[in-house]
Every structure is written in structure tokens, then in C-alpha cells.
Amino acid sequence: MTKTLVIWLGLFLSFVAQTVSAADENGRYWIYGVGRQTCSTYLEARRSGGFSEISYKNWISGYLTSSNRSSAETYDLLSNNGFKTALIWLDRYCNKNPSNTVYMAMANLTAVYYPKRKKKK
């Protein structure tokens, strides 16, 4: 059930991302969902599990799907690393940067993983 929900959410977010403007005239844009939360809040959700953790995982999978769709020459940003490895990377990043937002953490993950991404299926 959870895997199916994650897939559908990722697909929905990838379609929505195609119709949204990149930013306003000042380069600013709104971040929806748990991406606005701090890394410390994310880590608490990871520790407690349940719906809160699922909300973060769904948002992260949507972010990754959108990145795959919108990044040049990218089939899979995570390549052979997988989702669990990305979560471990995020956990470490957030432990070092608890006041950063989850969105900032994902932007950093994208920058680290992008050079090693899978370009073709």
C-alpha cells in the first residue's frame, strides 16, 4: 500500500512540476509540504516513524521524481544507490545541519548525486 502511494504521489508531483513557473521575477518560489520543515523536525519524524515519517518519505520521493524529470540527461538521480541510501545520506546531512530545511537538504543531495546519476535506462 505504502509503495503504491509513494509511486502515485511521485507521478502526481512530476506532472504538477511541469506546469509551474520556475520562480517569480526575484527568483523566489514557494515550497509546499514538509520540505519547509527543518532537518531536526525531519529527524524526529524518522525516529518516531508512523504517518509523520511517511509524509517526509512521500515528499522526498516526489522531489526525486521531479528531479529525474527536470534534470538534463537524467533517468535516475540516485543511480544504483536506491532510496534507502538516499535517506541515510539525508539523515547524516540533517544531523550536521539541523536548522536547514528539508528542501535545502534535498538540494544538496541532488548536487552530490547528480554527477553520478544514471543517464539512460
Buried (B, 14 or more C-beta within 10 A) or exposed (E): EEEEEBEEBBEEBBEEBEEEEEEEEEEEEEBEBBBEBBBBBBBEBBEEEEEBBBBBBBBBBBBBBBBBBEBEEBEBBBBEBEEEEBBEBBBEBBEEBEEBBBBBBBBBBBEEBBEEBBEEE
